[in-house]
Each structure stands twice: as C-alpha cells, then as structure tokens.
Amino acid sequence: MRSLVSHSAAVLALLGFAAFASAQTGGRPGQLANASGISQPSFSADMAGASSSPVLPKVEIARIEDKSDTKGRRLWIASICMMVGASAADAATSWGKYEGNSFLASSDGRFGAKGLSIKAAIAGGGIVPQLLLRRHRNLWKPFTVANFVEAGVFTGTSIHNIGVPAARP
C-alpha cells in the first residue's frame, strides 16, 4: 500500500511539472507546426503542378464508427430490454400467488411488494455495471449473452407461473 501511494505521488509530481515544461510555443490558428531549424517545404510551380500553394496534409478529427460496433451496441441494448421485460413478466405472473422461493415470499407466503422490490434490485444490479462499463466494446458480447440467458430464465419462470393457480384469500 505504501509503495502504491509513493508511486502515485511520483506520477502526480511528474504530471504537475510537465504542465509547466511546454515543448511548443503558442501559435496562431491555422499555422503549421515548425520545429526550430527545420524549414517548411516550399513548392514551386514545377513540383506542385500549376499551383504554387503548399499541399497540406489531410487531418481526420472524426472517428467513423464501424458497422459491427453499431450492430453490437444495438443488440446489447435489445438484450437489456428483453431482460427487463422478462423480469417484469415474471413479476406480473407471480403477483398474488404463493411463492416457491422463500426469499421472495412475503410473510403470508405470497409474492408481493417484498418480492417485487427484490426482483427489481436484482435486475438493476445486473444493469448498472453494464451502464458503467458501456464504453468497453469488448464487454458488449458477454453482457448481451448474459442478458439473453437471464431473459430466457425469467421467460421460462413466467410461463410456469401462468399455470400456477392464484392464492385464495
């Protein structure tokens, strides 16, 4: 722990001093960078064709998103929607019926507000880390698979719950 603190302090000190040791002087907007002692290439009419103006390098400042990234992101979002919908269907088909899972059952043994709040917390606990890690494209596929598996389990449970008779008052 002590070495981690000392290494962090050293890195912060280096970064702090680096802010004052700028390698370049301020330039005007649109000005080409020029290292000291190196002259800019000049283009004559015979080098650049009919134009005598210098040819500027092409600079790309925008990143174009890959189509596979868009499809992966959409599939991941769809899997979250499927998981939330299946969890809601499971809760709706369980409401007021005797609950086989004692963790979700109320004091009278039925699925009610206690079970719904626990089920919502479980669903939220699965979604929040995904939203916090949404910038990591390499995690979209495992998240998508996990969400679809969880949606399948909840869908199977809700289909089972449809056949369970309602509890009598």
ROROFI-265629 format. One record per residue (C-alpha): y, x, z; residue in three letters. Coordinates in pm, whole numbers, padded with zeros to 5 digits, always signed. Last residue first. Layout:
BEGIN
YXZala ...
***
This chain:
BEGIN
-01512-05783+00020pro -01792-05723-00227arg -01800-05387-00399ala -01796-05397-00779ala -02122-05338-00961pro -02190-04993-01110val -02245-05010-01489gly -01884-04917-01571ile -01910-04627-01326asn -02172-04451-01541his -01940-04458-01842ile -01662-04324-01614ser -01886-04040-01499thr -01977-03946-01854gly -01610-03945-01950thr -01524-03729-01648phe -01794-03476-01739val -01686-03472-02103gly -01320-03427-02009ala -01418-03131-01788glu -01606-02974-02078val -01310-03039-02310phe -01069-02882-02062asn -01290-02577-02008ala -01324-02518-02383val -00950-02550-02437thr -00870-02319-02146phe -01114-02059-02280pro -00951-02083-02627lys -00590-02080-02509trp -00638-01769-02292leu -00586-01514-02572asn -00256-01679-02656arg -00101-01579-02324his +00231-01766-02328arg +00074-02073-02163arg -00016-01885-01843leu +00198-02099-01609leu +00101-02414-01800leu -00266-02327-01776gln -00232-02249-01406pro -00076-02595-01352val -00338-02790-01550ile -00652-02732-01345gly -00487-02785-01008gly -00321-03095-01150gly -00661-03244-01236ala -00797-03160-00889ile -00482-03296-00722ala -00509-03619-00924ala -00874-03661-00815lys -00778-03601-00452ile -00494-03854-00476ser -00720-04110-00644leu -00995-04064-00388gly -00756-04123-00099lys -00590-04418-00274ala -00917-04599-00329gly -01286-04540-00399phe -01484-04732-00143arg -01685-04612+00158gly -01487-04804+00424asp -01322-04484+00549ser -01219-04395+00195ser -01455-04221-00044ala -01356-03913-00248leu -01533-03654-00030phe -01818-03896+00033ser -01910-03887-00336asn -02117-04200-00408gly -01809-04420-00399glu -01849-04793-00350tyr -01627-04970-00597lys -01258-05057-00550gly -01137-04822-00823trp -01422-04626-00984ser -01360-04740-01343thr -00990-04661-01314ala -01050-04320-01153ala -01294-04216-01424asp -01060-04343-01694ala -00774-04144-01540ala -00988-03830-01537ser -01086-03892-01899ala -00720-03932-01997gly -00614-03617-01811val -00895-03416-01972met -00825-03552-02319met -00452-03478-02286cys -00528-03121-02175ile -00769-03083-02468ser -00500-03205-02709ala -00262-02940-02575ile -00527-02670-02634trp -00598-02804-02984leu -00228-02796-03065arg -00195-02438-02938arg -00498-02322-03135gly -00373-02489-03453lys -00028-02333-03416thr -00173-01989-03344asp -00403-02020-03645ser -00101-02098-03863lys +00068-01773-03756asp +00415-01800-03611glu +00690-01626-03805ile +00876-01379-03589arg +01248-01369-03651ala +01460-01055-03649ile +01344-00902-03972glu +01551-00608-04095val +01560-00511-04460lys +01701-00163-04506pro +02046-00140-04661leu +02094-00018-05016val +02417+00178-05043pro +02688+00049-05277ser +02733+00223-05615ser +02568-00049-05820ser +02467+00002-06181ala +02142+00174-06098gly +02105+00312-05748ala +02050+00679-05821met +02268+00717-06136asp +02555+00521-05988ala +02564+00738-05679ser +02401+00651-05354phe +02511+00828-05043ser +02265+00894-04769pro +02426+00886-04424gln +02490+01228-04279ser +02295+01375-03995ile +02494+01592-03755gly +02515+01329-03484ser +02272+01045-03543ala +02417+00761-03745asn +02349+00393-03678ala +02491+00166-03946leu +02797-00040-03851gln +02761-00417-03888gly +02923-00487-03552pro +03126-00186-03438arg +02963+00085-03238gly +02920+00168-02873gly +02793+00515-02808thr +02427+00587-02806gln +02187+00757-02566ala +02302+00568-02258ser +02248+00753-01932ala +02396+00500-01691phe +02122+00239-01736ala +01856+00509-01718ala +01961+00589-01363phe +01860+00241-01244gly +01537+00246-01441leu +01442+00577-01287leu +01524+00451-00938ala +01325+00131-00995leu +01024+00332-01111val +01046+00562-00807ala +01076+00268-00566ala +00773+00102-00723ser +00573+00424-00693his +00672+00458-00326ser +00580+00097-00250val +00246+00125-00429leu +00174+00454-00249ser +00232+00285+00088arg +00000+00000+00000met 
***
